[in-house]
Amino acid sequence: MVRLRLTALILCFGLVSLSLMVSLNLGYATLISEEELKGIFLKEFKVRLGLKDDEVRLKTFRVEPRTYELKRNQPYRLDWITAPRPGSNTAILTYTGANGNSQSIRLWGFVEVLKKVPIVVKPLQAGEMLREDHVSLEFTELSRLPHDVVFDISSALGKEVRVSLRPGMVLRRSHLQLPLLVKRNEEVELIAQGKNFIVKAKGIALENGRLGEVIRVRNKESKKVVFAKVSGERLVEVSY
């Protein structure tokens, strides 16, 4: 009889212990994981900067404290310590704990922002006109790019390369200049215009000129030298 009661007591304690273990395991299973916190961090970062998934790479991520009570689908608020930017970022995630008090988790991550920029793929000599097949758009870390990097390749096509470029170089605005539209000693059309008149004449350019530049031009007929603005290929204008 005593043995039966002891067996029943042991069985009862075993069931209670098993029930407690299941309860604890279920409780831990509902806690949000560090990987999910990383996803929250990245999602909020991309939303704030208006970036796409393939434009962001999280190099390092850390959570403090390592233990927390935040459960999946539980409401939270995330505040950035400073405005999100490429590099080191810290955010505070606030939620309500089991005891009803406000709890917080510190999320820190080092974020690389990637942008597609034109990379030179063929050797280019100074004076060449940039074509689409001279460059390839590739993802590059934003923090490593020069301040004058070209983002809009369409704005660079057709411009003249100022210096020799080798494959692998990031294309910069300082590498380019507007092409020569007027060359020294070349005959040009000289247009003089005022409020109520336009006069056209032939002239000789006394110096090279690019769009918008002012150069000296000698009128072929009067031999008078004037300053004229380059407005097109072998075309200059004088305004009165």
SULHUTA-V856951 format. One record per residue. N is the residue number from 1. RES is the residue in one small letter. BURIAL is I if it has 24 or more other ideal C-beta (glycine too) atoms within 12 Angstrom, else O. Layout:
n = (N N)
res = (RES RES)
burial = (BURIAL BURIAL)
//
This chain:
n = (1 2 3 4 5 6 7 8 9 10 11 12 13 14 15 16 17 18 19 20 21 22 23 24 25 26 27 28 29 30 31 32 33 34 35 36 37 38 39 40 41 42 43 44 45 46 47 48 49 50 51 52 53 54 55 56 57 58 59 60 61 62 63 64 65 66 67 68 69 70 71 72 73 74 75 76 77 78 79 80 81 82 83 84 85 86 87 88 89 90 91 92 93 94 95 96 97 98 99 100 101 102 103 104 105 106 107 108 109 110 111 112 113 114 115 116 117 118 119 120 121 122 123 124 125 126 127 128 129 130 131 132 133 134 135 136 137 138 139 140 141 142 143 144 145 146 147 148 149 150 151 152 153 154 155 156 157 158 159 160 161 162 163 164 165 166 167 168 169 170 171 172 173 174 175 176 177 178 179 180 181 182 183 184 185 186 187 188 189 190 191 192 193 194 195 196 197 198 199 200 201 202 203 204 205 206 207 208 209 210 211 212 213 214 215 216 217 218 219 220 221 222 223 224 225 226 227 228 229 230 231 232 233 234 235 236 237 238 239 240)
res = (m v r l r l t a l i l c f g l v s l s l m v s l n l g y a t l i s e e e l k g i f l k e f k v r l g l k d d e v r l k t f r v e p r t y e l k r n q p y r l d w i t a p r p g s n t a i l t y t g a n g n s q s i r l w g f v e v l k k v p i v v k p l q a g e m l r e d h v s l e f t e l s r l p h d v v f d i s s a l g k e v r v s l r p g m v l r r s h l q l p l l v k r n e e v e l i a q g k n f i v k a k g i a l e n g r l g e v i r v r n k e s k k v v f a k v s g e r l v e v s y)
burial = (O O O O O O O O O O O O O O O O O O O O O O O O O O O O O O I I O O O I I I O I I I O I I I O O O O I O O O O I I I O O I O I O O O O I I I O O O O O I O I O I O O O I O I O O I I I I I O I O O O O O O O O I I I I I I I I I I I I I I I I I O O O I O O O O O I O O O I I O O O O I O I O O I O O O I I O O I O O I O O I I I I O O I O O O I I I I I O I I I I I I I I O O O I O I I I I I O O O O O O O O I O I I I I I I I I I O I O I I I I I O O O O O O I I I I I I O O I I I I I O O)
//
